[in-house]
Amino acid sequence: MDEATSSVDAATERILLDVVRVAFADATVLTIAHRLETIATGDRVIVLDAGRVVEDGHPGRLARQPLSHFASMLRQSS
């Protein structure tokens, strides 16, 4: 999904992501998003900077690492 929720409100985004989670429970779903809420519940996050992978891991683990790129992005988005 490439920015699949970029033009919807938060309530619609939650519905869409719940539908995708159920419909594709046994599949790999690659989601590209600028809105961090869209990817925060995923199994794995890959953070890119200038087209290069700078971080890769579970979003919860990355969020708990204060110096991680992902944690910094979360702080900036709040």
N, CA, C and O atoms as a GROMACS GRO file, in nm:
protein
  312
    1MET      N    1   0.085  -0.115   0.000
    1MET     CA    2   0.000   0.000   0.000
    1MET      C    3   0.091   0.123   0.000
    1MET      O    4   0.174   0.138   0.089
    2ASP      N    5   0.075   0.207  -0.096
    2ASP     CA    6   0.157   0.328  -0.106
    2ASP      C    7   0.072   0.448  -0.068
    2ASP      O    8  -0.011   0.495  -0.146
    3GLU      N    9   0.093   0.498   0.054
    3GLU     CA   10   0.019   0.614   0.105
    3GLU      C   11  -0.132   0.592   0.093
    3GLU      O   12  -0.206   0.684   0.057
    4ALA      N   13  -0.178   0.472   0.123
    4ALA     CA   14  -0.318   0.434   0.105
    4ALA      C   15  -0.413   0.514   0.194
    4ALA      O   16  -0.532   0.526   0.162
    5THR      N   17  -0.364   0.568   0.303
    5THR     CA   18  -0.453   0.640   0.396
    5THR      C   19  -0.422   0.789   0.402
    5THR      O   20  -0.470   0.859   0.491
    6SER      N   21  -0.343   0.838   0.309
    6SER     CA   22  -0.297   0.977   0.318
    6SER      C   23  -0.409   1.080   0.304
    6SER      O   24  -0.396   1.192   0.352
    7SER      N   25  -0.518   1.044   0.238
    7SER     CA   26  -0.624   1.144   0.216
    7SER      C   27  -0.753   1.112   0.291
    7SER      O   28  -0.860   1.160   0.254
    8VAL      N   29  -0.742   1.031   0.397
    8VAL     CA   30  -0.862   0.998   0.475
    8VAL      C   31  -0.844   1.047   0.619
    8VAL      O   32  -0.732   1.070   0.665
    9ASP      N   33  -0.956   1.063   0.688
    9ASP     CA   34  -0.948   1.105   0.829
    9ASP      C   35  -0.905   0.988   0.916
    9ASP      O   36  -0.898   0.874   0.871
   10ALA      N   37  -0.876   1.018   1.043
   10ALA     CA   38  -0.822   0.917   1.134
   10ALA      C   39  -0.918   0.800   1.155
   10ALA      O   40  -0.874   0.685   1.162
   11ALA      N   41  -1.048   0.827   1.165
   11ALA     CA   42  -1.146   0.719   1.186
   11ALA      C   43  -1.150   0.625   1.066
   11ALA      O   44  -1.154   0.503   1.083
   12THR      N   45  -1.149   0.680   0.947
   12THR     CA   46  -1.150   0.599   0.826
   12THR      C   47  -1.020   0.521   0.813
   12THR      O   48  -1.020   0.406   0.769
   13GLU      N   49  -0.911   0.582   0.850
   13GLU     CA   50  -0.782   0.513   0.846
   13GLU      C   51  -0.784   0.389   0.936
   13GLU      O   52  -0.741   0.282   0.894
   14ARG      N   53  -0.836   0.403   1.059
   14ARG     CA   54  -0.843   0.289   1.150
   14ARG      C   55  -0.928   0.176   1.091
   14ARG      O   56  -0.890   0.059   1.101
   15ILE      N   57  -1.041   0.211   1.030
   15ILE     CA   58  -1.128   0.110   0.968
   15ILE      C   59  -1.053   0.039   0.855
   15ILE      O   60  -1.052  -0.084   0.848
   16LEU      N   61  -0.990   0.116   0.768
   16LEU     CA   62  -0.917   0.060   0.655
   16LEU      C   63  -0.805  -0.033   0.702
   16LEU      O   64  -0.788  -0.142   0.649
   17LEU      N   65  -0.729   0.011   0.802
   17LEU     CA   66  -0.618  -0.072   0.852
   17LEU      C   67  -0.668  -0.199   0.920
   17LEU      O   68  -0.605  -0.304   0.910
   18ASP      N   69  -0.782  -0.190   0.989
   18ASP     CA   70  -0.841  -0.310   1.050
   18ASP      C   71  -0.885  -0.409   0.942
   18ASP      O   72  -0.864  -0.529   0.956
   19VAL      N   73  -0.946  -0.360   0.836
   19VAL     CA   74  -0.989  -0.446   0.725
   19VAL      C   75  -0.868  -0.513   0.660
   19VAL      O   76  -0.871  -0.633   0.632
   20VAL      N   77  -0.763  -0.437   0.636
   20VAL     CA   78  -0.642  -0.492   0.575
   20VAL      C   79  -0.580  -0.598   0.666
   20VAL      O   80  -0.538  -0.703   0.618
   21ARG      N   81  -0.575  -0.570   0.797
   21ARG     CA   82  -0.518  -0.665   0.892
   21ARG      C   83  -0.592  -0.798   0.889
   21ARG      O   84  -0.530  -0.904   0.895
   22VAL      N   85  -0.725  -0.794   0.880
   22VAL     CA   86  -0.805  -0.917   0.879
   22VAL      C   87  -0.796  -0.985   0.742
   22VAL      O   88  -0.772  -1.106   0.734
   23ALA      N   89  -0.816  -0.909   0.636
   23ALA     CA   90  -0.820  -0.966   0.501
   23ALA      C   91  -0.686  -1.026   0.459
   23ALA      O   92  -0.682  -1.122   0.383
   24PHE      N   93  -0.576  -0.968   0.509
   24PHE     CA   94  -0.444  -1.014   0.468
   24PHE      C   95  -0.365  -1.072   0.586
   24PHE      O   96  -0.243  -1.059   0.591
   25ALA      N   97  -0.435  -1.134   0.679
   25ALA     CA   98  -0.372  -1.186   0.800
   25ALA      C   99  -0.261  -1.286   0.770
   25ALA      O  100  -0.164  -1.296   0.845
   26ASP      N  101  -0.273  -1.360   0.661
   26ASP     CA  102  -0.174  -1.462   0.626
   26ASP      C  103  -0.083  -1.418   0.512
   26ASP      O  104  -0.022  -1.501   0.445
   27ALA      N  105  -0.074  -1.287   0.492
   27ALA     CA  106   0.007  -1.236   0.382
   27ALA      C  107   0.102  -1.128   0.432
   27ALA      O  108   0.085  -1.073   0.541
   28THR      N  109   0.200  -1.099   0.350
   28THR     CA  110   0.289  -0.988   0.378
   28THR      C  111   0.231  -0.864   0.312
   28THR      O  112   0.199  -0.866   0.193
   29VAL      N  113   0.217  -0.758   0.390
   29VAL     CA  114   0.167  -0.632   0.337
   29VAL      C  115   0.276  -0.528   0.354
   29VAL      O  116   0.320  -0.500   0.466
   30LEU      N  117   0.319  -0.470   0.246
   30LEU     CA  118   0.419  -0.365   0.248
   30LEU      C  119   0.345  -0.232   0.243
   30LEU      O  120   0.271  -0.204   0.149
   31THR      N  121   0.366  -0.151   0.345
   31THR     CA  122   0.296  -0.023   0.356
   31THR      C  123   0.398   0.090   0.354
   31THR      O  124   0.491   0.092   0.435
   32ILE      N  125   0.380   0.182   0.263
   32ILE     CA  126   0.464   0.301   0.255
   32ILE      C  127   0.380   0.416   0.307
   32ILE      O  128   0.271   0.442   0.256
   33ALA      N  129   0.431   0.487   0.408
   33ALA     CA  130   0.351   0.592   0.469
   33ALA      C  131   0.438   0.699   0.533
   33ALA      O  132   0.547   0.671   0.583
   34HIS      N  133   0.388   0.820   0.530
   34HIS     CA  134   0.451   0.928   0.603
   34HIS      C  135   0.386   0.943   0.741
   34HIS      O  136   0.450   0.984   0.837
   35ARG      N  137   0.258   0.909   0.748
   35ARG     CA  138   0.184   0.917   0.874
   35ARG      C  139   0.222   0.796   0.959
   35ARG      O  140   0.187   0.683   0.924
   36LEU      N  141   0.292   0.819   1.069
   36LEU     CA  142   0.348   0.710   1.149
   36LEU      C  143   0.242   0.621   1.211
   36LEU      O  144   0.267   0.502   1.233
   37GLU      N  145   0.125   0.675   1.241
   37GLU     CA  146   0.018   0.593   1.297
   37GLU      C  147  -0.019   0.478   1.204
   37GLU      O  148  -0.064   0.372   1.249
   38THR      N  149   0.000   0.499   1.074
   38THR     CA  150  -0.033   0.398   0.975
   38THR      C  151   0.055   0.274   0.988
   38THR      O  152   0.010   0.163   0.958
   39ILE      N  153   0.177   0.291   1.031
   39ILE     CA  154   0.272   0.179   1.035
   39ILE      C  155   0.308   0.134   1.177
   39ILE      O  156   0.378   0.034   1.194
   40ALA      N  157   0.263   0.206   1.277
   40ALA     CA  158   0.305   0.180   1.415
   40ALA      C  159   0.264   0.043   1.466
   40ALA      O  160   0.327  -0.009   1.558
   41THR      N  161   0.160  -0.017   1.410
   41THR     CA  162   0.115  -0.148   1.458
   41THR      C  163   0.168  -0.262   1.372
   41THR      O  164   0.127  -0.377   1.389
   42GLY      N  165   0.258  -0.231   1.282
   42GLY     CA  166   0.314  -0.335   1.197
   42GLY      C  167   0.411  -0.425   1.271
   42GLY      O  168   0.448  -0.398   1.385
   43ASP      N  169   0.451  -0.532   1.205
   43ASP     CA  170   0.548  -0.625   1.262
   43ASP      C  171   0.691  -0.576   1.246
   43ASP      O  172   0.780  -0.612   1.324
   44ARG      N  173   0.712  -0.492   1.145
   44ARG     CA  174   0.847  -0.450   1.112
   44ARG      C  175   0.841  -0.314   1.044
   44ARG      O  176   0.752  -0.288   0.963
   45VAL      N  177   0.935  -0.228   1.080
   45VAL     CA  178   0.946  -0.096   1.019
   45VAL      C  179   1.086  -0.083   0.959
   45VAL      O  180   1.186  -0.118   1.022
   46ILE      N  181   1.091  -0.032   0.839
   46ILE     CA  182   1.220  -0.002   0.776
   46ILE      C  183   1.220   0.148   0.753
   46ILE      O  184   1.137   0.201   0.679
   47VAL      N  185   1.315   0.216   0.816
   47VAL     CA  186   1.324   0.362   0.805
   47VAL      C  187   1.429   0.395   0.699
   47VAL      O  188   1.541   0.345   0.702
   48LEU      N  189   1.388   0.479   0.604
   48LEU     CA  190   1.478   0.522   0.497
   48LEU      C  191   1.515   0.668   0.517
   48LEU      O  192   1.434   0.748   0.565
   49ASP      N  193   1.637   0.702   0.482
   49ASP     CA  194   1.682   0.841   0.482
   49ASP      C  195   1.763   0.860   0.354
   49ASP      O  196   1.864   0.794   0.334
   50ALA      N  197   1.717   0.951   0.270
   50ALA     CA  198   1.782   0.976   0.141
   50ALA      C  199   1.796   0.847   0.060
   50ALA      O  200   1.897   0.826  -0.008
   51GLY      N  201   1.694   0.761   0.067
   51GLY     CA  202   1.692   0.638  -0.011
   51GLY      C  203   1.773   0.524   0.046
   51GLY      O  204   1.785   0.420  -0.017
   52ARG      N  205   1.828   0.541   0.165
   52ARG     CA  206   1.908   0.436   0.228
   52ARG      C  207   1.841   0.388   0.356
   52ARG      O  208   1.781   0.466   0.429
   53VAL      N  209   1.853   0.257   0.382
   53VAL     CA  210   1.798   0.200   0.504
   53VAL      C  211   1.887   0.245   0.621
   53VAL      O  212   2.007   0.219   0.622
   54VAL      N  213   1.825   0.313   0.717
   54VAL     CA  214   1.900   0.357   0.835
   54VAL      C  215   1.856   0.283   0.962
   54VAL      O  216   1.922   0.290   1.065
   55GLU      N  217   1.742   0.211   0.952
   55GLU     CA  218   1.691   0.140   1.068
   55GLU      C  219   1.592   0.034   1.023
   55GLU      O  220   1.522   0.051   0.923
   56ASP      N  221   1.588  -0.075   1.098
   56ASP     CA  222   1.502  -0.186   1.062
   56ASP      C  223   1.470  -0.263   1.190
   56ASP      O  224   1.561  -0.305   1.262
   57GLY      N  225   1.341  -0.281   1.219
   57GLY     CA  226   1.305  -0.357   1.338
   57GLY      C  227   1.159  -0.343   1.374
   57GLY      O  228   1.081  -0.281   1.301
   58HIS      N  229   1.121  -0.400   1.486
   58HIS     CA  230   0.984  -0.391   1.535
   58HIS      C  231   0.958  -0.247   1.581
   58HIS      O  232   1.041  -0.190   1.652
   59PRO      N  233   0.846  -0.188   1.542
   59PRO     CA  234   0.821  -0.048   1.577
   59PRO      C  235   0.822  -0.022   1.728
   59PRO      O  236   0.870   0.083   1.771
   60GLY      N  237   0.771  -0.114   1.807
   60GLY     CA  238   0.773  -0.096   1.953
   60GLY      C  239   0.913  -0.090   2.009
   60GLY      O  240   0.944  -0.007   2.094
   61ARG      N  241   0.998  -0.180   1.959
   61ARG     CA  242   1.138  -0.183   2.005
   61ARG      C  243   1.210  -0.056   1.963
   61ARG      O  244   1.283   0.004   2.042
   62LEU      N  245   1.191  -0.015   1.838
   62LEU     CA  246   1.257   0.106   1.789
   62LEU      C  247   1.207   0.229   1.864
   62LEU      O  248   1.285   0.320   1.892
   63ALA      N  249   1.079   0.233   1.895
   63ALA     CA  250   1.021   0.348   1.965
   63ALA      C  251   1.079   0.362   2.106
   63ALA      O  252   1.090   0.473   2.158
   64ARG      N  253   1.117   0.251   2.167
   64ARG     CA  254   1.173   0.254   2.304
   64ARG      C  255   1.322   0.290   2.306
   64ARG      O  256   1.378   0.312   2.413
   65GLN      N  257   1.384   0.297   2.190
   65GLN     CA  258   1.526   0.334   2.184
   65GLN      C  259   1.534   0.485   2.157
   65GLN      O  260   1.511   0.529   2.044
   66PRO      N  261   1.566   0.564   2.259
   66PRO     CA  262   1.560   0.710   2.244
   66PRO      C  263   1.643   0.767   2.130
   66PRO      O  264   1.608   0.872   2.076
   67LEU      N  265   1.750   0.701   2.092
   67LEU     CA  266   1.836   0.754   1.986
   67LEU      C  267   1.802   0.700   1.847
   67LEU      O  268   1.869   0.733   1.749
   68SER      N  269   1.698   0.618   1.838
   68SER     CA  270   1.662   0.563   1.707
   68SER      C  271   1.596   0.669   1.619
   68SER      O  272   1.535   0.763   1.668
   69HIS      N  273   1.610   0.650   1.491
   69HIS     CA  274   1.546   0.740   1.394
   69HIS      C  275   1.394   0.736   1.411
   69HIS      O  276   1.327   0.839   1.407
   70PHE      N  277   1.341   0.615   1.431
   70PHE     CA  278   1.197   0.599   1.443
   70PHE      C  279   1.145   0.672   1.567
   70PHE      O  280   1.043   0.741   1.559
   71ALA      N  281   1.214   0.658   1.680
   71ALA     CA  282   1.173   0.727   1.803
   71ALA      C  283   1.177   0.878   1.782
   71ALA      O  284   1.088   0.950   1.828
   72SER      N  285   1.277   0.926   1.714
   72SER     CA  286   1.288   1.069   1.685
   72SER      C  287   1.172   1.116   1.598
   72SER      O  288   1.117   1.223   1.620
   73MET      N  289   1.136   1.036   1.499
   73MET     CA  290   1.025   1.071   1.411
   73MET      C  291   0.894   1.074   1.491
   73MET      O  292   0.810   1.161   1.469
   74LEU      N  293   0.876   0.980   1.582
   74LEU     CA  294   0.757   0.978   1.667
   74LEU      C  295   0.749   1.102   1.753
   74LEU      O  296   0.642   1.162   1.767
   75ARG      N  297   0.862   1.142   1.812
   75ARG     CA  298   0.863   1.263   1.895
   75ARG      C  299   0.828   1.386   1.813
   75ARG      O  300   0.754   1.472   1.860
   76GLN      N  301   0.879   1.394   1.692
   76GLN     CA  302   0.853   1.510   1.607
   76GLN      C  303   0.709   1.514   1.560
   76GLN      O  304   0.655   1.622   1.534
   77SER      N  305   0.645   1.399   1.549
   77SER     CA  306   0.507   1.395   1.498
   77SER      C  307   0.403   1.424   1.606
   77SER      O  308   0.287   1.453   1.575
   78SER      N  309   0.443   1.418   1.735
   78SER     CA  310   0.344   1.440   1.840
   78SER      C  311   0.327   1.586   1.872
   78SER      O  312   0.247   1.621   1.959
   0.00000   0.00000   0.00000
